[in-house]
């Protein structure tokens, strides 16, 4: 379940009136993650979940799938057809002027631009100003949890051990000297120094696009995976 209070505090800090979540057929995985919804739940009808900067959240779900958002707090509204949806949506957005959605101006951040243009048009028709939820997503979905931070720190320790044993790693040396660095070359160094896998074993999984490549002595040239 999302931390509604924390989200509302952030909305007030950004001077936003609310955050509107919308989904249909799991098109917006960000909404599902932040709200804690099941990724395998049946979502064949549109749903909306509005978290205002103050007050109780509001839900709008189809009557056929009335339990879609039952795990979330807030008052539930239902609709049957698109005409009723258009009538009910202003009710859950009442009292708001500026709202955040998974929208990116000119789609400059495609990972955030998940709400379709038609829905954006519909909300704007209700005299609402839509802003990007990118900063909110950064805080509530993209931030590392304790386990992810621990994994990152462990990876850093592995890199430190490799540098201590072998000096600056070959990929770093290549980058500093402006030499081209192919994918295979990078994988070879990583697998060889970390797991002891020989270059010839890795090379079998790649297609050579440069005839100058010698298995076992791989120069820093561009190679690509098969297919």
matplotlib code that plots the C-alpha trace (Angstrom):
import matplotlib.pyplot as plt

x = [0.0, 1.3, 2.3, -0.5, 0.7, 4.2, 2.9, 0.6, 3.4, 5.4, 2.5, 2.2, 5.9, 5.6, 2.4, 0.4, -3.3, -3.0, -1.6, -3.9, -3.0, -4.6, -4.3, -5.8, -4.4, -1.3, -0.1, 1.4, 3.7, 4.8, 1.2, 1.1, 4.4, 3.7, 0.2, 1.2, -1.2, -0.8, 0.9, -1.2, -4.6, -7.3, -7.5, -9.7, -11.5, -10.0, -9.5, -8.4, -7.0, -6.6, -4.5, -5.2, -2.7, -5.1, -8.0, -9.2, -8.1, -10.8, -11.2, -13.0, -13.5, -15.7, -18.7, -17.6, -14.2, -15.4, -12.7, -9.7, -8.6, -10.1, -6.7, -6.3, -7.8, -10.3, -13.9, -15.0, -17.0, -18.1, -19.0, -20.5, -19.8, -17.6, -20.3, -20.7, -16.9, -16.8, -19.5, -17.8, -14.2, -14.8, -16.1, -12.9, -10.9, -13.1, -11.2, -8.1, -6.5, -2.9, -2.4, 0.5, 0.2, 2.6, 3.1, 6.2, 6.1, 7.0, 7.7, 11.2, 11.2, 9.5, 9.7, 7.3, 5.1, 2.7, -0.7, -2.2, -2.9, -6.7, -6.8, -4.6, -7.1, -10.0, -8.4, -7.5, -11.0, -12.0, -9.9, -7.1, -3.4, -1.4, 2.3, 4.8, 5.0, 8.7, 10.0, 7.4, 8.2, 11.9, 11.1, 8.5, 9.4, 13.0, 14.7, 16.7, 15.5, 17.8, 18.3, 19.1, 21.6, 23.3, 23.6, 25.1, 27.7, 28.6, 29.2, 31.4, 33.5, 34.0, 35.2, 37.6, 39.0, 39.6, 41.4, 43.5, 44.5, 44.9, 45.2, 42.8, 40.4, 40.7, 37.4, 38.3, 41.7, 40.1, 37.7, 40.4, 42.5, 39.5, 39.8, 36.6, 35.2, 33.1, 30.5, 32.3, 35.5, 33.8, 32.0, 35.3, 37.1, 34.2, 33.7, 37.4, 38.4, 35.3, 34.3, 37.3, 35.5, 37.8, 37.4, 36.8, 33.8, 32.2, 33.1, 30.9, 27.9, 28.8, 28.9, 32.1, 31.6, 35.3, 37.6, 40.5, 39.2, 41.3, 39.6, 41.7, 43.2, 40.3, 41.0, 38.7, 36.5, 32.8, 31.1, 27.4, 25.4, 24.0, 20.8]
y = [0.0, 3.5, 5.9, 8.4, 10.8, 11.0, 11.5, 14.3, 16.0, 15.9, 17.2, 20.2, 20.8, 21.0, 23.1, 20.5, 19.8, 16.1, 13.1, 11.3, 7.6, 6.0, 2.6, 0.2, -3.2, -2.5, 0.2, 2.1, -0.2, 2.8, 3.3, -0.4, -0.3, 2.9, 1.8, -1.7, -3.4, -6.9, -7.1, -10.1, -8.6, -8.4, -4.8, -4.8, -1.6, 1.9, 2.9, 6.2, 6.9, 10.4, 11.4, 15.0, 17.1, 17.1, 14.8, 11.4, 9.7, 8.9, 6.0, 5.6, 2.0, 0.2, -1.6, -4.9, -4.6, -2.8, -4.5, -3.4, -0.8, -2.4, -2.6, 1.1, 3.6, 6.2, 6.7, 4.6, 5.9, 3.6, 4.0, 1.7, 3.4, 6.1, 8.7, 8.0, 8.0, 11.5, 12.5, 10.9, 11.9, 15.6, 14.4, 12.7, 15.7, 18.3, 21.0, 20.6, 22.7, 21.5, 17.7, 15.4, 12.5, 10.1, 12.6, 14.1, 17.3, 16.5, 13.0, 14.0, 11.3, 8.4, 6.3, 8.8, 9.6, 6.6, 8.3, 8.3, 11.6, 11.1, 10.9, 14.0, 15.8, 14.6, 15.9, 19.2, 19.6, 19.7, 22.8, 21.0, 21.8, 18.6, 18.6, 15.7, 13.3, 12.7, 14.2, 12.3, 9.0, 9.6, 9.8, 7.1, 4.5, 5.1, 5.5, 2.5, 0.4, -1.0, -4.3, -2.5, -0.1, -3.1, -4.8, -1.7, -1.4, -5.0, -4.5, -1.6, -3.8, -6.3, -3.5, -2.3, -5.8, -6.2, -2.8, -3.8, -7.1, -6.0, -2.2, 0.0, -2.2, -2.5, -0.9, 2.1, 2.4, 2.1, 4.9, 7.2, 6.7, 7.2, 3.7, 2.1, -0.4, -3.2, -5.1, -8.4, -6.9, -5.5, -8.8, -10.7, -8.6, -8.7, -12.5, -13.3, -11.2, -11.8, -15.4, -16.9, -17.6, -17.8, -15.5, -18.4, -19.5, -16.0, -15.5, -18.5, -16.4, -13.5, -13.0, -11.4, -8.3, -7.5, -10.1, -8.8, -10.3, -13.1, -15.4, -15.4, -12.0, -9.7, -6.1, -3.2, -3.3, -3.2, -6.7, -7.4, -10.3, -12.9, -12.1]
z = [0.0, -0.9, 1.8, 1.2, 3.8, 2.4, -1.1, 0.0, 1.8, -1.4, -3.4, -1.1, -1.3, -5.1, -4.8, -6.7, -6.0, -6.5, -8.4, -10.8, -11.6, -14.6, -16.2, -18.7, -19.5, -17.4, -19.7, -16.8, -14.7, -12.6, -11.3, -10.3, -8.5, -6.6, -5.6, -4.8, -7.2, -8.5, -11.8, -12.9, -11.9, -14.7, -15.9, -19.0, -18.0, -17.3, -13.7, -12.1, -8.6, -7.4, -4.4, -3.4, -1.7, 1.3, 2.2, 1.2, -2.1, -4.6, -7.0, -10.2, -11.5, -13.9, -12.5, -14.0, -12.3, -9.1, -6.9, -9.0, -6.4, -3.3, -1.7, -1.7, 0.7, -0.4, -1.6, -4.6, -7.6, -10.4, -14.1, -16.8, -20.2, -21.5, -21.2, -17.5, -17.1, -18.5, -15.9, -12.9, -13.6, -12.7, -9.3, -8.3, -9.5, -7.8, -5.9, -8.0, -10.7, -11.2, -11.1, -11.8, -14.2, -15.9, -18.7, -20.2, -22.3, -25.9, -24.5, -23.6, -20.9, -22.6, -19.4, -17.8, -20.8, -20.3, -20.3, -23.8, -25.6, -25.5, -21.7, -21.5, -23.7, -21.6, -18.4, -20.0, -21.2, -17.6, -17.2, -15.3, -15.7, -16.1, -15.1, -15.2, -12.3, -13.1, -9.8, -7.8, -9.5, -8.8, -5.1, -4.7, -7.3, -8.5, -5.2, -4.0, -1.0, 1.6, -0.4, -3.6, -1.9, -0.3, -3.7, -5.2, -2.4, -2.8, -6.5, -5.7, -3.4, -6.2, -8.5, -5.8, -5.4, -9.1, -9.3, -6.3, -8.0, -11.6, -11.5, -13.5, -15.5, -19.2, -20.0, -17.9, -19.6, -23.0, -22.1, -20.8, -24.0, -26.2, -27.7, -29.1, -26.6, -27.9, -26.0, -26.2, -24.9, -21.9, -21.1, -21.5, -19.0, -16.5, -16.8, -16.8, -13.9, -11.8, -12.6, -14.3, -17.6, -20.5, -23.6, -26.0, -23.9, -24.2, -27.8, -28.9, -27.9, -30.2, -33.9, -35.2, -37.4, -37.6, -39.3, -37.3, -34.1, -32.7, -30.2, -27.0, -27.8, -28.3, -29.4, -28.5, -31.6, -31.9, -31.7, -31.4, -29.9, -32.3, -34.1]

ax = plt.figure().add_subplot(projection="3d")
ax.plot(x, y, z, "-o")
ax.set_aspect("equal")
plt.show()
